[in-house]
Amino acid sequence: MAYTDFQDFLAYLEKMGELKRIKEPLDPYLQITEVADRVMRQPGGGPALLIENPVGSDIPVAINVFGSRKRMSLALGAADLEDIACEIEALLKTEVPSGKLQAMRELAPKLGVLAKIPPRHAKGPGRCQEVVTTGDQVDLFRLPILHCWPQDGGRTITLPLVFTHDPQTGRRNVGMYRVQVYDRCTTGMHWQMHKVGAEHERAAALQKRPIQAAVVLGGDPALTYAATAPLPPGLDELLFAGFLRKKPVTLVPAKTVALEVPEDAEIVIEGWIDPQERRMEGPFGDHTGYYSLADLYPVFHVTAITHRRNPVYPCTVVGRPPKEDAWLGKATERLFLPLLRLNLPEIVDINLPVEGVFHNIAFVSIRKRYPGHAFKVMHALWGLGQAMFTKMIFVFDADVNVQDISECLWRIGNNIDPERDMCLVRGPVDVLDHASRALGFGSKIGFDCTRKGPQEGFHREWPDVIEMSQEIKAQIDALWPKLGL
């Protein structure tokens, strides 16, 4: 299911009883955060909110639109995230067909899907450019940009899709990097050292020239998710969004920079960055639940703000979990499991607990086939893209339900000998890890929580888990209605 734009998605959420309108004026300075935080902590993640009268702006604020499994699934046009995961798994199957007829039957549906996903290019202007402000008329403070937490360094755009191009190859990237407002036409650009946006900036520095960027707000929610997804190098986020929505993303030329932007966006902020210029950005109340500290980051100079005639401002707040971003992370966990199995077919399931804030904890179950297999999986995960940031990996046998944290903790406590089953390594860590020895560099640990055998130095008998016999269970099932319990 493809939405015509972000407001179409909001209308669908309202129709499904998933959106609550707030008419009471709320201040983007802290008040909206407090309301959203209380709602996000409600059972099931609470409703999406449309704050119609934010103080200081005539643009409504939408928040918590991705804040439940149901809404995250609806955002990607599916009844449930697992449906998309199954579709990806089917697309990735590479069994050799027995003949030409079978090949045509198997490949035709896949090729049909792939033919629909490349972005389309329109000459413009788009709906995102119904109102255009440039030069001295640019004023970021017209937007209801949130000041999320008391110690934040300033108002921050929290749900931006940042469009850049590699100055050497021209290849596009769409990332989600927070944007802190300094004044009416200048912001920070918080792309961390490991991110593609930072790579593009470094390439521009080698050429001694500025890098152009566009900060996009809104559009089809599939594209917002795609900007957060840990895609393999070279895979365009717009292609992935096209796959998710079964319809291409339509692009139009930006007004003041040589970039294309989504035609259906709510708001677009255009500008440039000088790779030689740095300014203190932060602190910021981050998704770890702690403030990320102030540091030097690139400066984004705004040349234009374009928007629809009656836009909605999409945003989120992050902080101590659970928050809305937990479901963006869970979508990645489910959708990228089939891709993970391409390299590691022994993996049965993976759980990135919300409390682990995406990169601190991973529970993984595998079909163990040989001694040390769990350690092989740990090292493989640490070598795969953003999985390299995972601070603690716990590997279990295939029969363990890693989605059940209670079972995982029980198995961890019973199945490991810390000295024998621990693997400690050094390497890149998330820049937001405030406990690491240095910014972006520290240590990671893995634990083998599987059953051990003689080849792994375990020469005792491994005991069975306590379970009642099936015969007795059946007897009590028959008696249960009579017991009054």
C-alpha positions in Angstrom: 0.0 0.0 0.0 1.4 3.4 -1.0 0.2 6.5 0.6 -0.1 9.6 -1.5 1.8 11.6 1.1 2.3 11.9 4.9 -1.1 13.5 5.5 -2.7 10.6 3.7 -1.0 8.3 6.2 -2.3 10.4 9.1 -5.8 10.3 7.7 -5.6 6.5 7.5 -4.3 6.3 11.0 -7.3 8.4 12.2 -9.7 6.2 10.2 -8.2 3.2 12.0 -8.6 4.8 15.4 -4.8 5.2 15.8 -4.6 9.0 15.9 -5.6 11.5 18.6 -6.0 15.2 17.8 -4.8 17.6 20.4 -6.4 21.1 20.2 -5.0 22.5 23.4 -1.9 24.7 22.7 1.3 23.0 23.5 4.8 24.6 23.5 7.5 22.9 21.4 9.8 23.9 24.2 9.6 20.8 26.4 5.8 20.6 26.7 5.3 18.5 23.6 8.1 16.1 24.7 6.4 15.6 28.1 3.0 14.8 26.6 4.5 12.5 23.9 6.7 10.7 26.5 3.7 10.0 28.7 1.7 8.7 25.7 4.6 6.5 24.4 4.8 4.8 27.8 1.2 3.8 27.7 0.4 0.1 27.0 0.9 -0.6 23.3 2.7 2.7 22.7 -0.4 4.9 23.0 -1.9 6.7 20.0 -0.3 8.9 17.3 -0.7 12.5 18.1 -1.6 15.5 15.9 -1.0 18.7 17.9 -3.0 21.2 16.0 -2.0 24.4 17.8 1.7 24.4 18.7 2.8 27.6 20.5 4.6 29.9 18.1 3.7 28.3 14.8 0.7 27.8 12.6 2.0 24.4 11.4 0.5 21.3 13.2 2.9 18.8 14.8 2.6 15.0 14.2 4.4 12.7 16.6 4.4 9.0 17.7 3.1 8.0 14.3 5.5 5.0 14.3 5.0 4.3 18.0 3.4 0.8 17.9 3.9 -2.5 16.0 0.6 -1.9 14.3 1.4 1.6 13.1 4.9 0.6 12.1 3.4 -2.1 10.0 0.7 0.2 8.5 3.4 2.8 7.7 5.1 0.1 5.5 1.7 -0.9 3.9 1.5 -4.3 5.6 -0.8 -6.0 8.1 2.3 -7.0 10.1 6.1 -6.6 9.8 6.6 -10.4 9.3 4.6 -10.2 6.1 7.2 -7.9 4.6 10.0 -10.1 6.0 8.5 -13.2 4.2 8.3 -11.2 1.0 11.9 -10.2 1.2 12.9 -13.8 2.0 11.0 -15.0 -1.1 12.6 -12.4 -3.2 16.1 -13.5 -2.0 15.6 -17.2 -2.8 18.0 -18.2 -5.5 17.1 -21.8 -6.3 18.1 -22.8 -9.8 15.0 -23.6 -11.8 14.8 -26.9 -13.7 13.9 -25.4 -17.0 13.0 -22.2 -18.9 9.3 -22.4 -18.2 9.9 -22.8 -14.5 12.4 -20.0 -14.6 9.8 -17.7 -16.2 7.2 -18.7 -13.7 9.5 -18.0 -10.8 11.2 -14.9 -12.0 8.3 -13.0 -13.6 6.7 -12.0 -10.2 10.0 -10.9 -8.8 10.9 -8.9 -11.9 7.5 -7.3 -11.7 8.1 -6.1 -8.2 11.6 -4.9 -9.0 10.4 -3.0 -12.1 8.1 -0.8 -9.9 10.7 0.4 -7.5 13.2 2.8 -9.2 12.4 6.5 -8.4 10.7 8.6 -11.0 11.9 12.1 -12.0 9.5 14.9 -12.6 10.4 18.4 -13.8 8.6 20.1 -10.9 7.6 22.0 -9.1 6.2 19.5 -6.6 3.6 19.7 -3.8 6.6 20.2 -1.5 7.3 23.5 -3.3 3.9 25.2 -3.2 5.5 27.8 -0.9 9.1 28.8 -1.5 11.2 31.0 0.8 14.8 32.0 0.0 17.5 34.4 1.0 16.8 36.8 3.9 13.2 35.5 4.2 14.4 32.1 5.4 13.4 31.6 9.1 13.6 28.2 10.7 11.8 29.5 13.8 8.6 29.6 11.8 8.6 25.8 12.1 7.5 24.2 15.4 10.9 22.6 15.9 11.1 20.9 19.3 13.4 21.7 22.2 13.1 18.1 23.6 14.9 17.9 26.9 16.0 20.5 29.5 19.8 20.2 28.8 19.5 20.1 25.0 21.7 22.6 23.2 18.8 24.0 21.3 15.7 23.2 19.1 16.4 20.1 17.1 14.8 18.6 14.0 14.4 15.0 15.0 12.9 13.1 12.0 14.8 14.5 9.1 15.6 12.7 5.8 19.0 14.2 4.9 19.7 13.9 1.1 23.4 14.2 -0.1 25.3 13.0 -3.1 28.8 11.5 -3.1 30.8 14.3 -4.9 33.0 11.6 -6.6 30.4 9.1 -7.8 27.2 11.1 -7.7 25.6 8.3 -5.7 22.7 9.5 -3.5 22.3 8.8 0.2 19.3 9.4 2.4 20.2 9.3 6.1 18.6 10.4 9.3 20.8 12.8 11.3 19.6 15.2 13.9 19.7 18.9 12.9 20.1 21.4 15.8 19.0 24.9 15.0 21.5 27.7 15.8 19.6 30.7 14.3 17.0 31.4 11.6 19.2 30.1 8.7 22.0 28.0 10.3 22.0 24.6 12.0 24.4 21.8 13.0 24.4 18.6 11.0 25.0 15.6 13.4 26.2 13.0 11.0 28.6 10.7 13.0 32.0 9.6 11.7 30.6 6.1 10.6 27.7 7.5 8.6 27.5 7.9 4.8 26.8 11.6 5.1 30.1 12.0 6.8 31.8 10.0 4.0 30.3 12.3 1.5 31.6 15.3 3.4 35.1 13.8 3.6 35.0 13.3 -0.2 34.0 16.9 -0.7 36.8 18.1 1.6 39.3 16.3 -0.7 37.9 18.3 -3.6 38.0 21.5 -1.4 34.5 22.4 -2.1 31.1 22.6 -0.2 28.7 19.7 -0.1 25.0 20.4 -0.8 22.2 18.9 1.2 18.5 18.8 1.6 16.6 18.1 4.8 13.3 16.6 4.0 10.3 16.2 6.4 7.4 14.0 5.6 6.5 12.1 2.4 5.5 8.5 2.3 6.3 6.9 5.7 8.1 4.1 3.9 10.9 6.6 2.9 11.2 7.8 6.5 11.8 4.3 7.6 14.2 3.6 4.7 16.4 6.5 5.9 16.9 4.7 9.2 17.5 1.2 7.7 21.1 -0.2 7.7 21.1 -0.9 4.0 24.1 -2.6 2.3 26.5 -0.2 0.7 25.3 1.1 -2.7 21.6 0.2 -2.2 19.6 3.4 -2.7 17.2 4.2 0.1 14.7 5.3 -2.6 14.8 1.9 -4.2 14.2 0.3 -0.9 11.3 2.7 -0.2 9.9 1.9 -3.7 10.0 -1.8 -2.8 8.2 -1.3 0.5 5.4 0.8 -1.0 5.2 -1.1 -4.3 5.4 2.2 -6.1 8.3 4.5 -7.0 9.1 7.6 -5.2 8.6 10.7 -7.4 11.4 13.3 -7.2 11.5 16.9 -8.3 14.5 19.3 -8.6 15.3 21.3 -5.5 15.1 25.1 -5.8 18.6 26.2 -4.7 20.8 23.1 -4.7 21.6 20.5 -7.3 19.6 17.7 -5.7 16.3 16.0 -6.2 13.8 15.8 -3.4 10.5 13.8 -2.9 7.6 15.6 -4.6 5.2 14.6 -1.8 7.2 16.0 1.1 5.7 18.3 3.7 8.7 20.6 4.1 12.2 20.7 2.5 15.2 22.7 3.9 17.9 23.2 1.3 21.5 24.3 1.9 25.2 23.6 1.9 28.1 22.6 4.3 31.7 23.7 4.2 33.8 20.7 5.2 36.3 23.0 6.9 33.7 24.6 9.2 32.8 23.2 12.6 30.7 24.4 15.5 29.7 22.9 18.9 26.5 20.9 18.6 24.6 19.4 21.5 24.1 18.3 24.2 21.1 16.3 23.1 18.8 13.9 25.0 19.4 10.8 22.9 17.9 7.4 22.4 20.3 5.8 24.9 18.4 7.6 27.6 21.4 9.8 28.4 22.5 13.1 27.0 25.0 12.8 24.2 27.6 15.4 24.9 28.4 18.5 22.9 31.0 18.1 20.2 32.2 19.8 17.0 30.0 19.0 14.0 29.5 20.4 10.4 27.5 23.6 10.0 24.5 23.6 7.6 23.7 26.9 5.9 20.1 27.1 4.8 19.4 28.7 1.3 15.7 27.8 1.0 12.7 26.4 2.8 9.9 25.0 0.7 6.7 23.5 1.8 3.1 22.7 1.0 0.4 25.3 1.5 -0.8 23.6 4.6 2.0 21.4 5.9 2.3 19.2 8.9 5.6 19.0 10.8 6.6 15.4 11.5 8.9 14.8 14.5 9.7 12.4 17.3 11.4 12.5 20.7 14.0 10.0 21.8 15.2 9.2 25.3 15.0 6.5 27.9 13.1 3.6 26.3 10.5 2.8 25.4 10.0 5.5 22.9 8.6 5.7 19.3 12.0 4.9 17.8 11.8 1.4 19.3 9.5 0.4 16.6 11.7 1.7 13.8 14.4 -0.5 15.4 12.1 -3.5 15.6 11.1 -3.1 11.9 14.8 -3.3 11.1 15.2 -6.4 13.3 12.4 -8.2 11.5 12.9 -7.0 7.9 16.7 -7.5 7.8 16.7 -11.0 9.3 16.3 -12.6 5.8 19.3 -10.5 4.6 21.3 -11.6 7.7 20.6 -15.2 6.9 22.1 -14.8 3.4 25.5 -14.6 5.1 24.6 -16.6 8.2 22.1 -19.2 7.3 22.5 -20.9 10.7 20.7 -18.0 12.4 17.2 -18.9 13.5 16.1 -15.6 15.1 17.4 -12.4 16.5 16.1 -10.0 19.2 17.4 -6.5 19.7 15.7 -5.6 23.0 14.2 -2.1 23.2 16.2 -1.6 26.5 19.4 -2.3 24.5 18.8 0.8 22.4 19.5 -1.0 19.1 23.3 -1.4 19.6 23.9 -2.5 23.2 22.4 -6.0 23.3 21.6 -8.7 20.8 20.1 -12.1 21.6 20.7 -14.6 18.7 19.6 -18.2 18.3 21.4 -20.5 15.9 21.4 -24.1 14.6 24.7 -25.1 16.2 26.7 -27.6 14.1 30.2 -27.6 15.4 32.4 -26.5 18.3 32.9 -22.8 18.6 30.0 -22.1 16.2 28.6 -19.4 18.5 31.9 -17.5 18.4 31.9 -17.7 14.6 28.5 -16.0 14.6 29.6 -13.3 17.0 32.6 -12.3 14.8 30.5 -12.5 11.7 27.9 -10.1 13.2 30.7 -7.7 14.3 31.9 -7.6 10.7 28.5 -6.7 9.2 27.7 -3.1 8.7 26.1 -1.4 11.7 26.0 -4.7 13.5 29.7 -3.8 14.3 28.4 -1.5 17.0 26.7 -4.3 19.0 28.3 -4.1 22.5 27.0 -7.5 23.9 26.0 -10.5 21.8 24.4 -13.6 23.5 24.2 -16.7 21.3 21.6 -19.5 22.1 20.6 -22.8 20.7 17.8 -23.0 18.1 15.2 -24.1 20.6 15.5 -20.9 22.7 12.9 -18.3 22.1 15.1 -15.2 22.0 12.0 -12.9 21.9 11.3 -14.0 25.5 13.7 -12.0 27.6 12.8 -14.0 30.7 13.9 -17.3 29.0 17.1 -15.6 27.7 18.1 -14.5 31.2 17.3 -17.9 32.6 19.5 -19.6 29.9 22.3 -17.1 30.4 22.4 -17.7 34.1 22.4 -21.5 33.7 24.4 -22.1 30.5 27.6 -20.1 30.7 30.9 -20.5 32.4 32.1 -16.9 32.1 35.8 -17.7 31.5 35.2 -20.4 28.9 32.2 -18.9 27.1 33.3 -15.2 26.9 34.8 -13.5 23.9 36.2 -10.0 24.4 37.2 -7.9 21.4 38.1 -4.3 20.5 36.8 -2.3 17.6 34.4 0.5 16.5 31.5 1.3 18.8 28.6 3.6 18.5 29.6 7.3 18.8 26.7 7.7 21.3 28.2 5.1 23.7 29.3 7.4 26.5 30.9 4.5 28.4 33.5 3.6 25.8 37.2 4.5 26.3 37.2 6.9 23.4 34.6 8.4 21.0 33.6 5.6 18.6 36.2 3.1 19.8 36.0 0.6 22.6 35.4 -3.0 23.5 32.6 -5.6 22.8 31.8 -8.9 24.4 30.0 -12.1 23.3 28.7 -15.0 25.3 28.2 -18.6 24.1 25.0 -19.6 25.8 24.6 -22.8 23.9 24.9 -26.4 25.2 28.5 -27.6 25.4 30.0 -30.9 24.4 33.4 -32.7 24.8 34.9 -31.1 21.8 34.5 -27.7 23.6 36.2 -29.0 26.7 33.0 -30.0 28.6 33.4 -33.5 29.8 30.5 -33.6 32.3 27.0 -34.6 31.4 24.8 -31.8 30.2 21.4 -32.1 32.0 18.0 -32.0 30.5 15.6 -29.1 31.0 12.8 -30.0 33.5 9.6 -30.7 31.7 6.4 -32.7 32.5 5.7 -35.8 30.4 3.2 -35.4 27.5 1.0 -38.2 29.0 0.5 -36.4 32.3 -0.1 -33.1 30.5 -2.9 -34.8 28.5 -4.4 -36.3 31.7 -4.5 -33.0 33.5 -5.8 -31.2 30.4 -8.8 -33.6 30.5 -9.3 -33.0 34.3 -8.7 -29.3 34.2 -12.4 -28.2 33.8 -13.4 -30.2 36.8 -10.7 -28.7 39.1 -12.3 -25.3 39.3 -8.9 -23.5 38.9 
